[in-house]
Amino acid sequence: CHTRRGSTIRRWTPENWIETIQLLSTRWPVVLVGAQPSPQVTKKVNSPNVVDLGGAGDLSLTAGVLGAARLFIGVDSGLMHLSAAMETLVVGIFGPTDWRKNGPRGVPHRIVSE
């Protein structure tokens, strides 16, 4: 967890990401996006189908990647909302924010929360 503007935001653990990415990458290419690379995850995923673009591009590149994606999986963030705006299917991971107020709009989605 970390704090932003006085609220606690849950983050999935690296172990959860590693397990999910490992499983998905056995069938599909997986592209990681974000403000920073994720070496704590990618070093432990044993798959040639994983590319980490974290920190490698600007908003235009990220929007292009998200728009070309078949699925976005991530925490409640700007990238989740950008994915929805690009009409990409979304699996949003929420906690403790209320997904009914802050969830993705306009695209089919699934919510995971505690």
Buried (B, 14 or more C-beta within 10 A) or exposed (E): EEEEEEEEBBEBEEEEBBEBBBEBBEEEEBBBBBEEBBEEBBEBBEBEBBBBBBEBEEEEEBBEBBEEBEEBBBBBBEBBBBBBBBEBBBBBBBBEBEBEEBBBEEBEBEBEBE
